[in-house]
């Protein structure tokens, strides 16, 4: 169970870093850029820890899928980026795919 907590934390740090990308202004703003690098670093560290317990395919599918889903939702909330019904449907399929990969992991 703790392995999934570490995986979710890795997703959370990756999402936090990605959400900071627009605030870095092409890495010309030092503080958001430092936080972005820190968040990505922690995310990859946690991913490295998780690789000892779960298959890489499960880790990457979960990390990437949940990251894309979270960034899309948070971007619509914080950056007012529009989500049309096709995007929402695609996000739904990402969640379904990640769930299937985790249920039937080898």
N, C-alpha and C positions, 0 to 999 in steps of 0.2 A: 504493500500500500504506500509506503514512503517513497518508493520509486516513482509512483504516479504523482505524488505531491511535488517531487523534484522536477518532473517533466512539466507539470503545470506552472511551476515557478519559472522554469526556463522559458516557457511560452510567454509568461507575464513580463519578464525582463526584456525579451525580444520585442514584444508589442510596445512596451514603454520606450525602448530605443527607437523603434520605427516611428512612433508618434512624435518624437522629437526632431525627426529629419527636417520638416519644414522650418522649424525654429532655429536651426543651425545656419540658415542662409548660406548654403554651400560651404559649411564648416568655417565661415568667417566670424561666427559668434562663439567665443571660447567656452562659456559656461554650458550652453546646451550641447555643444560638441563633446565636451568632457563627459557629461552625463550619458550621452548616447553611447560613447565608447565603453564607459563603465557598464551600462546595462547590457550591451552586446557581449562584453567580456564575461559577465556573470552568467548570461544565458548559455554561452558556449561551454563554460566550466561545468554548469549543471548538466548540460547535454553529455559531456564527457563522462560524468559520474553515472548517468543513467545507462550509458552503453554497456556497462558491466552487468546489467540486470535484464535488459530488454533487447530484442533484435533491432538493428539499425533501421530496418524498413518501418517498423511500428513507431519508433521514435521520430523519424523524419516525417512520416505521414501525419502524425499527431501534431508535431511542432509547427510544420508548415501550414497544415490545414487550419488548425485552431488560430494560428497567427494571422492568416489571411482573413478568416472570419472576424476575428476581434478587431483588426485594423480597419476593415471595411465599416463595421458598426461604429467604432469610435471616431473614425474620420467623418462619418455623417453627423455625429453628435457635436464634436469639437470644432471641426473645420467646415461644417455645413456643406459637405459634399453629398450630392444627390445619390440616392439609391433607387433605381427603378425596379419594377417587379422582376425583370429578368435577372438582375443582380441578386435580388433577394432569393430567387429560386436557385441560382448558382451557389449561393452561400449555404442554402439548405442542403444541397447535394454534397458540398464539402463536408458538412457535419455528418451526413449519412455515411459518406465514404470513410471518414476517420473512425466512426463507430464500427463499421464493418471490419476495417483493418484490425482494430483492437479486439473485437470479439473473436475473430478467427485467426489470431496471431499464431505463428508457428513456435 
